[in-house]
């Protein structure tokens, strides 16, 4: 009996192992069947295949089709490229962003700058160079302050600068080639054109300032939306008052002389005080003093 005990334990362990393997197999089959029964249903959706600028017209290379779960599709999504080809985006779109119908202009409308101007605003262009345009670092979406410098004011010839507009959005930044005469040759240079988003009354102020003075743009921090008070500055307040030039030294005054002839002798006599001092003494309101005695005469050499 004792000899048969190990054999019985081995048979029991084998049976238990077979039961465990069979149970694991049935559990795996059940999970696979459940996953097949709950398979996620997907639908096509259009996303941007590249970064798009406001006012840009969509072409085939700008669109990518992805498969999204049917229950996660946003409202207004597009599923076929034909629904978006040739239409214009209203605002900037980043790569991978969903193309929504609300972000596109209606079919048949042209793109360009007019497509990105919000309702109630106007787009006004300013011609700038690298100094006026912040060294070429301006980009669409930046915000700037507009400064204007006048060579002279209405009541003074003193040059002045002041902040005209603050926190103005930049719509577009572009370059165009210009031909300028330089002697007998033509010099080709680039002029930067910056389109600013302004209200009508702001456009009036900028138009007058650009006609009468020089406009300069100052780039703002994107998070700084607070207007700062500024009353402007004049050249006389910027530079310290210069001291008047020193008067030239007055010429040395010589005492007047007289020629004295005494008999056969002739001499020259100095009266002792410069002419200006004598005149001042005569004009001073004081009591008349006794005339000074003449000093000894110096005979003139024959």
C-alpha positions in Angstrom: 0.0 0.0 0.0 2.8 2.4 0.9 4.5 1.6 -2.4 1.4 2.7 -4.4 1.0 6.1 -2.7 3.6 8.0 -4.8 2.0 6.7 -7.9 -1.4 8.0 -6.9 0.0 11.4 -6.0 1.6 11.6 -9.5 -1.6 10.7 -11.2 -3.5 13.2 -9.2 -1.0 16.0 -10.0 -1.3 15.1 -13.7 -5.1 15.3 -13.7 -4.9 18.7 -11.9 -2.5 20.0 -14.5 -4.7 18.9 -17.3 -7.7 20.6 -15.7 -5.8 23.9 -15.2 -4.6 23.9 -18.9 -8.1 23.2 -20.1 -9.5 26.1 -17.9 -6.9 28.5 -19.2 -7.6 27.6 -22.8 -11.3 28.2 -22.3 -10.7 31.5 -20.6 -8.5 32.7 -23.5 -11.0 31.7 -26.1 -13.8 33.5 -24.2 -11.7 36.7 -24.1 -11.0 36.5 -27.8 -14.7 36.0 -28.5 -15.7 38.9 -26.3 -13.1 41.2 -28.0 -14.4 40.2 -31.5 -17.9 40.9 -30.3 -17.0 44.4 -29.0 -14.7 45.4 -31.9 -14.4 49.3 -32.2 -16.1 50.7 -35.2 -14.1 53.5 -36.9 -14.9 56.2 -39.4 -12.7 58.3 -41.7 -11.9 61.9 -40.7 -9.9 64.7 -42.4 -6.9 66.2 -40.6 -4.3 68.8 -41.7 -1.2 67.2 -43.2 0.8 70.4 -42.8 0.7 73.7 -41.0 -1.8 76.1 -42.7 -1.9 79.9 -42.6 -5.1 81.9 -42.4 -6.5 82.6 -45.8 -4.7 79.6 -47.4 -6.5 77.5 -50.0 -6.6 73.8 -49.4 -5.0 71.4 -51.8 -4.6 67.6 -51.9 -1.2 67.7 -50.1 -2.7 69.6 -47.2 -5.2 66.8 -46.3 -4.8 63.4 -44.6 -7.4 60.8 -43.8 -7.4 59.1 -40.4 -9.6 56.5 -38.8 -11.2 57.6 -35.6 -13.6 55.7 -33.3 -17.1 56.5 -34.5 -18.2 57.7 -31.1 -15.4 60.3 -30.8 -15.9 62.2 -34.0 -16.3 66.0 -33.4 -19.3 67.9 -34.7 -18.7 69.4 -38.1 -15.9 67.1 -39.2 -15.3 66.2 -42.8 -14.7 62.7 -44.0 -13.8 63.1 -47.7 -11.2 65.2 -49.4 -13.7 66.5 -51.9 -15.5 68.3 -49.1 -12.5 70.5 -48.4 -10.5 70.8 -51.6 -10.4 74.4 -52.9 -11.9 75.9 -49.8 -10.1 78.6 -47.7 -9.2 78.2 -44.0 -10.3 81.1 -41.8 -7.5 80.9 -39.3 -4.2 79.1 -38.7 -4.3 75.3 -38.5 -1.5 73.1 -37.2 -0.5 69.8 -38.6 -2.7 66.9 -37.3 -5.6 69.2 -36.4 -9.1 68.2 -37.4 -10.4 70.0 -40.4 -13.8 71.3 -39.4 -16.4 72.9 -41.6 -16.7 75.9 -39.3 -13.0 76.6 -39.9 -13.5 77.0 -43.7 -15.0 79.7 -45.8 -18.1 78.7 -47.8 -17.4 77.2 -51.1 -16.8 79.7 -53.9 -15.4 82.5 -51.7 -11.9 83.7 -52.5 -9.1 83.6 -50.0 -6.5 86.1 -49.2 -6.3 88.8 -46.6 -10.0 89.6 -46.6 -10.7 86.1 -45.3 -8.8 86.6 -42.1 -10.1 90.1 -41.1 -12.7 89.8 -38.2 -16.0 91.4 -38.6 -16.0 95.1 -37.5 -12.2 95.5 -38.2 -10.1 96.6 -41.1 -6.8 95.5 -42.5 -4.3 98.3 -43.0 -0.8 97.9 -44.4 2.3 99.7 -43.2 5.5 99.8 -45.3 8.5 99.1 -43.0 12.2 98.4 -43.2 14.3 96.2 -40.9 14.4 98.9 -38.2 10.8 99.9 -38.3 9.6 96.2 -38.6 11.6 94.9 -35.6 14.5 93.6 -37.6 12.4 91.2 -39.7 11.2 89.2 -36.6 7.5 90.0 -37.0 5.2 87.1 -37.8 1.4 86.8 -38.3 -0.3 86.6 -34.9 2.2 88.9 -33.1 1.0 92.0 -31.4 2.7 95.4 -31.7 2.6 98.9 -30.5 2.6 101.7 -33.1 4.9 104.7 -32.4 5.1 107.8 -34.6 7.8 110.5 -34.7 7.0 114.0 -36.0 9.8 116.3 -37.2 8.0 119.2 -35.7 4.7 120.0 -33.9 1.9 122.3 -34.8 3.1 125.0 -32.3 6.8 124.1 -32.1 9.7 123.0 -34.2 10.8 120.6 -31.5 10.7 116.9 -32.8 8.4 114.6 -30.7 7.6 110.8 -30.5 4.6 109.2 -28.9 2.8 105.9 -28.7 -0.2 106.1 -31.2 -1.7 102.6 -30.8 -1.2 99.7 -28.4 -1.7 95.9 -28.6 -2.4 95.8 -32.4 -2.6 92.3 -34.0 -0.4 91.5 -37.0 -2.4 89.8 -39.7 0.2 89.2 -42.4 3.9 90.0 -43.0 5.1 89.9 -46.6 7.9 91.2 -48.9 7.7 92.7 -52.3 10.5 93.7 -54.6 11.0 97.3 -55.5 13.0 98.9 -58.2 14.8 102.1 -57.3 17.0 104.2 -59.5 20.6 104.5 -58.5 22.4 106.7 -61.1 22.0 105.0 -64.4 21.3 101.6 -63.0 18.3 100.1 -61.2 18.8 99.0 -57.6 16.5 96.1 -56.5 15.6 96.0 -52.9 12.9 94.3 -50.7 10.2 96.3 -48.9 8.3 94.6 -46.1 4.6 95.1 -45.9 2.9 94.5 -42.5 -0.9 94.2 -42.4 -2.4 95.4 -39.1 -5.9 94.6 -37.7 -7.5 97.9 -36.8 -10.8 99.4 -36.0 -12.0 102.1 -38.4 -11.1 105.0 -36.0 -7.7 103.5 -35.4 -7.1 103.4 -39.1 -7.9 107.1 -39.4 -5.3 107.9 -36.8 -2.6 105.7 -38.3 -3.2 107.1 -41.8 -2.8 110.7 -40.6 0.3 109.8 -38.6 1.9 107.9 -41.4 1.4 110.9 -43.7 2.8 113.5 -41.3 5.5 111.5 -39.5 7.5 108.3 -39.4 5.8 105.1 -38.1 7.8 102.5 -36.0 6.5 99.2 -34.7 7.4 97.8 -31.3 6.9 94.0 -30.7 4.9 93.1 -27.5 5.0 90.0 -25.4 2.1 87.7 -26.3 1.0 87.5 -22.7 1.2 91.3 -22.1 -2.2 92.7 -23.1 -2.3 95.7 -20.7 -2.0 99.2 -22.2 0.7 101.4 -20.7 0.1 105.1 -20.2 2.5 107.3 -22.2 2.5 111.0 -22.9 5.2 111.1 -25.5 8.6 112.7 -25.4 10.2 115.8 -27.1 13.8 116.2 -28.1 14.3 119.1 -25.6 13.3 116.8 -22.7 15.4 113.9 -24.0 18.6 115.9 -24.3 20.0 118.1 -21.5 20.0 121.8 -22.1 23.3 122.9 -23.6 25.3 125.6 -21.8 25.7 128.9 -23.8 29.1 129.3 -25.4 31.6 131.4 -23.5 32.0 134.9 -24.8 35.3 135.7 -26.6 37.9 137.5 -24.4 37.7 141.3 -24.6 40.6 143.0 -26.3 43.2 144.5 -24.0 42.5 148.2 -23.5 45.5 150.5 -23.7 45.7 153.7 -21.8 45.4 156.8 -24.0 48.5 158.9 -24.7 49.0 162.6 -25.5 51.9 164.3 -27.2 53.4 167.1 -25.1 55.7 169.8 -26.7 57.6 172.0 -24.3 59.8 174.5 -26.0 62.2 172.5 -28.2 61.4 169.3 -26.4 58.7 166.8 -27.5 57.3 163.9 -25.5 54.5 161.3 -25.2 52.5 161.1 -22.0 50.2 158.2 -20.9 47.1 159.2 -18.9 47.3 156.1 -16.8 43.8 154.5 -17.3 42.4 152.6 -20.3 39.9 154.5 -22.4 36.9 152.3 -21.4 37.7 152.9 -17.7 37.9 156.6 -18.2 34.5 156.6 -20.0 33.0 154.5 -17.2 34.4 156.8 -14.6 32.9 159.8 -16.5 29.4 158.1 -16.7 29.3 157.0 -13.1 27.0 159.1 -10.9 29.6 160.3 -8.4 31.1 163.5 -7.2 33.6 165.1 -9.6 37.1 164.4 -8.3 40.0 166.7 -8.7 42.0 166.1 -11.9 45.2 164.0 -11.3 48.5 165.6 -11.5 50.4 165.0 -14.7 53.4 162.8 -14.1 56.9 163.7 -15.3 57.2 164.0 -19.0 59.3 161.6 -20.9 61.3 163.4 -23.6 60.9 161.9 -27.0 64.0 160.9 -28.8 64.9 163.3 -31.6 
